[in-house]
Each structure stands twice: as C-alpha cells, then as structure tokens.
Amino acid sequence: RPDLETLLDIYRRSFMLVKATVCDASSTVPFEAATKNCFTVRSIGRGDDSLIHGYNCLKGPYKLDWLISACDEAIKNEHDRNRMLANFRNQLSQNSWEKILSDVNDVLKSKSK
C-alpha cells in the first residue's frame, strides 16, 4: 500500500478519481483527491458518504453504463467539473479538523454548565 505522500502525488497528477463500490461508507479518498484538484466520479450500490451528485461530484448507481456516461460527462464538461471541484474545496475549508474539534468542544462546554 502506498504511503500518504505517494497517494497525494497520484491525485495531484490525476484528472479524475473513479470510485465504484457495491457497498461502502464514508471514505477520505475523495476528500484527499479534491485537495489536489482531482475530480470524483462516484458509483455506489449501497452505503452512504458525504458526496452530493451535481454539487461536489458526479454520483450515481453501481452500474457500468452510468459510470461510463458520468466519466464522459466529467471529461467533456469542464465548467461543471470546475464548479463542483470549487464546491468540494469550499466544503473542505469549512469542515477542517480544527473547526470540528472546536465545535465539539463548544457543545461539551455548553453541556457542562
């Protein structure tokens, strides 16, 4: 398995991440890819993640025809791809570990009063 620096270099040199799984839960892979301007096409059968079709990625059913069509769309539609990548990076900047930990700390403080 490659180390984090190698993975980040792969994302940096890649145009698109294609993540297709029958059953999955949240994963950091699309987030890591987005930090390196690598667009995500997500195909999932069952499960959940924080990717939103048309907002920060292209996401759809676990079907090869849909996946091929979505990859083709991502390649051909630079404007939408860039808009969704910008949304993803904005989402990431609003949800840093520092912010999450600060929010949790605020809740814990309010509960202890």
Rosetta silent file (secondary structure, phi, psi, omega in degrees, C-alpha in Angstrom):
SEQUENCE: RPDLETLLDIYRRSFMLVKATVCDASSTVPFEAATKNCFTVRSIGRGDDSLIHGYNCLKGPYKLDWLISACDEAIKNEHDRNRMLANFRNQLSQNSWEKILSDVNDVLKSKSK
SCORE:     score description
SCORE:     0.000 S_00000001
   1 L     0.000  131.557 -179.647    0.000    0.000    0.000 S_00000001
   2 L   -69.938  152.339  176.942    1.455    3.416   -0.924 S_00000001
   3 L   -77.369  170.852 -174.493    2.153    5.981    1.772 S_00000001
   4 H   -59.519  -42.210 -179.662    0.157    9.231    2.012 S_00000001
   5 H   -61.153  -40.152  177.921    2.728   11.319    0.117 S_00000001
   6 H   -65.104  -44.145  178.133    2.665    8.862   -2.797 S_00000001
   7 H   -61.073  -44.666 -179.770   -1.144    8.876   -2.843 S_00000001
   8 H   -63.078  -35.430  177.094   -1.271   12.670   -2.789 S_00000001
   9 H   -66.940  -38.614  176.832    1.196   12.757   -5.681 S_00000001
  10 H   -62.720  -46.081  177.991   -1.015   10.351   -7.637 S_00000001
  11 H   -61.327  -41.059 -178.517   -4.050   12.582   -7.018 S_00000001
  12 H   -60.951  -36.103 -177.258   -2.035   15.670   -7.998 S_00000001
  13 H   -90.418   -3.436 -176.412   -1.136   14.073  -11.343 S_00000001
  14 L  -100.778  150.903  178.161   -4.624   12.670  -11.970 S_00000001
  15 L   -87.421  -37.617 -171.511   -7.542   14.281  -13.694 S_00000001
  16 E  -149.669  142.003  172.135  -10.289   12.194  -12.160 S_00000001
  17 E  -103.077  126.309  175.235  -10.906    9.706   -9.351 S_00000001
  18 E  -109.924  114.215 -178.723  -13.371    6.940  -10.188 S_00000001
  19 E  -118.149  108.056 -178.169  -14.634    5.285   -7.002 S_00000001
  20 E  -122.601  121.935  179.857  -17.032    2.420   -7.618 S_00000001
  21 E  -141.891  145.740  177.010  -18.159    0.138   -4.794 S_00000001
  22 E   -70.770  -44.063 -178.399  -21.030   -2.251   -4.208 S_00000001
  23 E  -143.661  128.341 -174.668  -21.235   -1.357   -0.505 S_00000001
  24 E  -157.267  163.639  173.686  -19.307    1.397    1.232 S_00000001
  25 L  -122.768 -173.531 -178.699  -19.322    4.020    3.955 S_00000001
  26 L   -54.015  142.695 -178.574  -17.657    7.399    4.184 S_00000001
  27 L  -137.960  147.692  177.763  -14.137    7.480    2.849 S_00000001
  28 L   -83.364  -12.062 -175.097  -11.412   10.097    2.914 S_00000001
  29 H   -54.586  -51.468  179.229  -10.254    9.216   -0.605 S_00000001
  30 H   -61.910  -33.245  178.382  -12.486   11.719   -2.483 S_00000001
  31 H   -67.790  -44.353  177.381  -11.540   14.438    0.028 S_00000001
  32 H   -60.600  -43.364  179.952   -7.823   13.744   -0.388 S_00000001
  33 H   -63.030  -43.389 -178.212   -8.257   13.800   -4.170 S_00000001
  34 H   -61.574  -33.848  178.803  -10.209   17.089   -4.108 S_00000001
  35 H   -63.977  -18.771 -179.991   -7.389   18.813   -2.223 S_00000001
  36 L  -109.752   20.362  176.396   -5.228   18.085   -5.276 S_00000001
  37 L    65.348   31.581  179.431   -7.824   19.271   -7.827 S_00000001
  38 L  -104.589  116.282 -175.195   -8.786   15.707   -8.775 S_00000001
  39 E   -74.009  145.100 -179.035  -12.482   15.391   -9.630 S_00000001
  40 E  -108.778  131.230  167.084  -14.543   12.464   -8.250 S_00000001
  41 E  -112.602  122.418 -171.169  -16.997   10.254  -10.106 S_00000001
  42 E  -119.710  124.084  176.211  -18.713    8.031   -7.523 S_00000001
  43 E  -120.731  122.275 -174.497  -20.699    4.886   -8.231 S_00000001
  44 E  -139.385  136.837  177.559  -22.211    3.160   -5.189 S_00000001
  45 E   -83.565  -56.856  179.817  -24.659    0.316   -4.710 S_00000001
  46 E  -139.096  146.891  177.855  -25.400    0.625   -1.005 S_00000001
  47 E   129.210 -170.053 -176.384  -23.997    2.855    1.681 S_00000001
  48 L  -148.353  148.819  171.065  -23.511    6.469    2.461 S_00000001
  49 L  -155.565  177.744 -176.048  -20.928    9.173    2.137 S_00000001
  50 L   -95.984   19.599  176.305  -20.962   12.948    2.112 S_00000001
  51 L   -84.622  138.968 -176.344  -20.675   13.279   -1.649 S_00000001
  52 L  -123.357  116.629 -178.610  -23.578   15.066   -3.330 S_00000001
  53 E   -56.301  130.430  177.191  -24.319   14.448   -7.010 S_00000001
  54 L    81.731  -11.230  178.430  -24.106   17.634   -9.043 S_00000001
  55 L  -104.709  -53.250 -179.373  -22.770   19.651   -6.116 S_00000001
  56 L  -128.260    6.991  178.702  -19.313   18.268   -5.351 S_00000001
  57 E  -171.892 -179.518  165.088  -19.071   15.220   -7.637 S_00000001
  58 E  -108.161  122.902 -174.628  -20.954   13.048  -10.058 S_00000001
  59 E  -134.868  133.386 -179.292  -22.569   10.269   -8.027 S_00000001
  60 E  -157.872 -165.470 -174.743  -24.900    7.539   -9.132 S_00000001
  61 E   -70.418  162.150  177.661  -25.841    3.873   -9.047 S_00000001
  62 L   -80.640   75.608 -178.834  -23.432    0.982   -9.168 S_00000001
  63 L  -140.955  129.720 -175.216  -23.954    0.377  -12.881 S_00000001
  64 H   -59.216  -41.247 -179.091  -21.248    0.298  -15.516 S_00000001
  65 H   -63.768  -39.434  177.208  -23.263    2.201  -18.143 S_00000001
  66 H   -65.366  -43.522 -178.049  -23.953    5.041  -15.693 S_00000001
  67 H   -61.323  -45.202  178.871  -20.284    5.131  -14.638 S_00000001
  68 H   -63.082  -43.571  179.223  -19.019    5.333  -18.212 S_00000001
  69 H   -63.059  -41.914 -179.707  -21.541    8.077  -19.030 S_00000001
  70 H   -66.576  -40.080  177.454  -20.590   10.063  -15.903 S_00000001
  71 H   -63.500  -41.988  177.316  -16.870    9.812  -16.703 S_00000001
  72 H   -61.145  -43.313  177.832  -17.586   11.009  -20.242 S_00000001
  73 H   -61.822  -43.890 -179.753  -19.609   13.927  -18.833 S_00000001
  74 H   -62.774  -38.374  179.702  -16.806   14.855  -16.436 S_00000001
  75 H   -67.849  -43.555 -172.904  -14.270   14.841  -19.257 S_00000001
  76 H   -82.385  -25.747 -172.317  -16.397   16.914  -21.636 S_00000001
  77 L  -109.669   79.204 -176.909  -17.942   19.459  -19.253 S_00000001
  78 H   -61.865  -39.372 -178.514  -15.051   21.457  -17.807 S_00000001
  79 H   -59.971  -52.069 -179.986  -17.280   24.260  -16.495 S_00000001
  80 H   -65.183  -39.950  178.648  -19.462   21.971  -14.343 S_00000001
  81 H   -59.424  -46.213  179.693  -16.455   19.911  -13.258 S_00000001
  82 H   -66.505  -37.536  177.159  -14.633   23.035  -12.061 S_00000001
  83 H   -62.231  -45.585 -179.146  -17.779   24.324  -10.307 S_00000001
  84 H   -68.114  -37.513  175.507  -18.199   21.050   -8.422 S_00000001
  85 H   -63.192  -41.405  177.767  -14.493   20.948   -7.501 S_00000001
  86 H   -62.805  -42.105  176.591  -14.764   24.507   -6.156 S_00000001
  87 H   -60.782  -41.422 -179.183  -17.813   23.475   -4.103 S_00000001
  88 H   -64.391  -46.483  179.868  -15.888   20.484   -2.750 S_00000001
  89 H   -63.769  -37.716  176.566  -12.867   22.605   -1.777 S_00000001
  90 H   -63.546  -44.316  177.119  -15.200   25.135   -0.116 S_00000001
  91 H   -58.963  -42.337  179.018  -16.890   22.305    1.791 S_00000001
  92 H   -63.999  -42.391 -177.289  -13.461   21.065    2.905 S_00000001
  93 H   -66.810  -26.887  179.721  -12.350   24.507    4.081 S_00000001
  94 H   -84.977  -10.234 -175.545  -15.485   24.845    6.210 S_00000001
  95 L  -127.716   47.097  177.856  -15.002   21.444    7.836 S_00000001
  96 L   -70.897  160.803  177.175  -11.387   21.295    8.949 S_00000001
  97 H   -58.890  -37.041  179.584  -10.425   19.110   11.901 S_00000001
  98 H   -61.447  -43.391  179.628   -9.743   22.286   13.868 S_00000001
  99 H   -67.706  -43.302  179.733  -13.287   23.541   13.243 S_00000001
 100 H   -60.798  -47.220  179.855  -14.867   20.170   14.023 S_00000001
 101 H   -64.467  -37.193  177.234  -12.922   19.854   17.273 S_00000001
 102 H   -64.273  -43.572  178.364  -13.772   23.434   18.214 S_00000001
 103 H   -62.778  -43.120  178.103  -17.488   22.777   17.591 S_00000001
 104 H   -62.357  -44.027  178.782  -17.371   19.589   19.675 S_00000001
 105 H   -60.795  -41.218  178.154  -15.564   21.456   22.454 S_00000001
 106 H   -61.630  -42.837  179.013  -18.218   24.192   22.391 S_00000001
 107 H   -63.684  -44.744 -179.296  -21.002   21.603   22.727 S_00000001
 108 H   -63.251  -40.806  178.361  -19.218   19.864   25.599 S_00000001
 109 H   -62.831  -43.230 -178.485  -18.685   23.175   27.375 S_00000001
 110 H   -66.731  -30.753 -179.932  -22.364   24.126   26.990 S_00000001
 111 H   -76.558  -24.699 -176.420  -23.461   20.746   28.388 S_00000001
 112 H   -85.504   -6.337 -179.210  -21.218   21.054   31.467 S_00000001
 113 L   -83.734    0.000    0.000  -22.832   24.330   32.595 S_00000001
